[in-house]
Amino acid sequence: MTVTTERSEHSPEKLLAPVLSAHWDEANSWTLRAYLRHEGYQGSAKALAMDPDAVIALVKDAGLRGRGGAGFPTGMKWQFIPQGDGKPHYLVVNADESEPGTCKDIPLLYANPHALIEGMVIACHAIRSEHAFIYLRGETVPVLRRLHEAVREAYEAGYLGTAERRREKLGVDGLPGLDITVHAGAGAYICGEETALLDSLEGRRGQPRLRPPFPAVAGLYACPTVVNNVESIASVPSILNKGKEWFRSMGSEKSPGFTLYSLSGHVANPGQFEGPLGITLRQLLDMSGGMRPGHRLKFWTPGGSSTPLLTEEHLDVPLDYEGVGAAGSMLGTKALQCFDETTCVVRAVTRWTEFYAHESCGKCTPCREGTYWLVQLLRDVEAGKGRMADLDKLADIADNINGKSFCALGDGAASPIFSSLKYFRAEYEQHITGGGCPFDPAKSTVWADEPRTTLGVTA
Amino acid sequence: MTDVTLGMPQLPAPDYPAEVRSRLEADAAEVIARYPDSRSALLPLLHLVQSEEGHVTRTGIRFCAEVLDLTTAEVTAVATFYTMYRRKASGDYQVGVCTNTLCAVMGGDAIFEELQSHLELGNGETTEDGKVTLEHIECNAACDFAPVVMVNWEFFDNQTVGSAKQLVDDLRAGRTVTPTRGAPLCTFKETARILAGFPDPRPGSVEAGGSAGPASLTGLRLAKGEDAPGRVVSPRHGGAPQDEAPPTHPSSHDAPQRTSASDPHHPAGPVAEEGE
């Protein structure tokens, strides 16, 4: 094998596969007109001509799994909706993207909101829903503007609206009406948890519900409800349009298809990378210029701060549901936050834990109290005021949160604690024995390596 | 009868003037009509009353309760759960510096520290001219543009200490400030109205900012055989700090906040913290 062929096999053109992001670089990519130029609403045209159950079967056979973190098969979620029950059915899109490190749905909705709306048209047909909601986190107003506009365009074009109007515009007999309501949240990470999201959408404090009953049986307004992540729904139109074989030609048997990987942190070129599931961090770093010059990867998250940390030894782990699971972590949201050797892991974990303590909704004791005490201990350790016994106590408290709290927020809070103690216990001990943090935070900033001469320039 | 008030606010809270009330009622009816159940309109309506007064007042809470047939206690319970609802009068521009781990490490802590000393403000405080409220925020889903600063929930990507200082100076001086992604800035109240579900009425506001930010296109450009783009950074107005103090813990703002009051003479809720 020559060097040239080897290069081409590992070239970004071969390794990446932009689908949702394919036309983000075009002018006005977010408009209906641009979307239609790229086979927009062809998937929904095919779906609306099909029996709803056949659409569910197709999505199930394609093997699409939830892109919001848990990886539950999307088609199966749809299949759980009871039919002929006489109740309204609802589709709720979870666009409350707030997991630290996660930054895929927001750019997707900003540059290509119609992929989501077309996916919603298909999903509503499949589960027989006539009213769908997009629960967008409130802190992203530019995205809200484009969703407002995209929904308006979709009404105008007849993809949404009354039954009569849709039948006339789309030329499909027997089509029911469909409404989409864009709903802006008000700042609460917990509302990304699907049952907390439903309570929030019902105008209440966003606190998770006891399950069962699951949302598929008693969700929004106690009616059968599907809650799906933005990227999951936005991936559906291409499956309908290009077929399940095309989708399955990417990724692995259990993790088929394409997805968005978000590279951030101390890397030379952060950003969104859309490709088949199963790509490795090493491949992504190799193609994008690696870590910032002169530095080494120290630790990273595969899918946001709630997924256990990985290290340099995991660079070749296939980034799919099974691969990352086998490495002791979770694929999560594919938020690849990379930190180099200048970063203090105790500082990083302390800050994440402060986040979980702040965002804990207060409903259950293990999470509410546990995250509070983790923060107290971690602050002491970071400041050099901790004791060795505190490290075991940290692990003990994390163990009392993990799997014992009401929802997955608690499990997420425990993940950075367990994984950092596993890989970097010595660094924690160093803080205690050395009486403080051995790292200089100035060295980890993006501007740390700039020549000092440029620093004197003031405005 | 004595005049002992026990620090409790006088009930009911003052109503809006009739003209404001009828205008907001028309808006509220439009919001409520979007949902199968009226209570679902509560979050948008709290954004709506915030667009009227700049924060959620007792008057706003009373309004939401009346139009949705809830008690003011039920509305207050919701209003105090979510961080985007302000409980006291604040600035025209909400400047939020991301200090979640990734942004903090990449420079967010340094930016927040510097802005605090530059503006002489603590977390959640407002400049005397009423222009800028400074706070640190959690991850805002723009990690590939770190460090990130949000102003009225518009993105200011790839910030430095210098660019952030320039940003707040410009805001205070009334100079035009353009987000890295998104529309030209409007005031906090105008933003709150968009959040209530009323599309931005300004021509060109939807297309402003282009299709996607540079980092969003990194993978696409590589897939098309183009070279990785160079890292895009904001103009360095002031560069990095010369003598950077080690960051403290800006996330320690979990102490209970007061509920807002319509006017200082009628404070809402207990006026003294427990044990005081």
Interface residues (C-beta under 8 A of the other chain):
Chain A: S11 P12 E13 L16 A17 P18 S21 A22 W24 D25 E26 A27 N28 S29 W30 P88 E97 S98 E99 P100 G101 T102 C103 D105 I106 P107 Y110 A111 H131 R137 G138 E139 T140 V141 P142 L144 R145 R146 H148 E149 R152 T181 V182 H183 A184 G185 A186 G187 A188 Y189 S200 L201 E202 G203 R204 R205 G206 Y221 Y261 S262 L263 S264 G265 H266 A268 N269 P270 G271 Q272 F273 E274 G275 M287 S288 G289 S305 A335 Q337 F339 T343 R347 A348 T350 R351 W352 E354 F355 A357 H358 E359 C361 R379 C437 P441 A442 S444 T445 V446 W447 A448 E450 T454 L455 G456 V457 T458 A459
Chain B: R34 Y35 P36 D37 R39 S40 A41 L42 L43 P44 L46 H47 L68 A77 V78 F81 Y82 T83 M84 Y85 T99 N100 T101 L102 A104 V105 M106 G107 D109 A110 I137 E138 C139 N140 A141 A142 C143 D144 F145 A146 P147 M150 N152 W153 E154 F155 N158 T160 G162 K165 Q166 D169 P179 R181 G182 A183 T191 I194 L195 A196 G197 P199 D200 S205 V206 E207 G209 G210 S211 A212 G213 P214 A215 S216 L217 T218 G219 L220 R221 L222 A223 K224 G225 A228 P229 R231 V233 R236 H237 G238 G239 A240 Q242 E244 P246 P247 H249 S251 S252 H253 D254
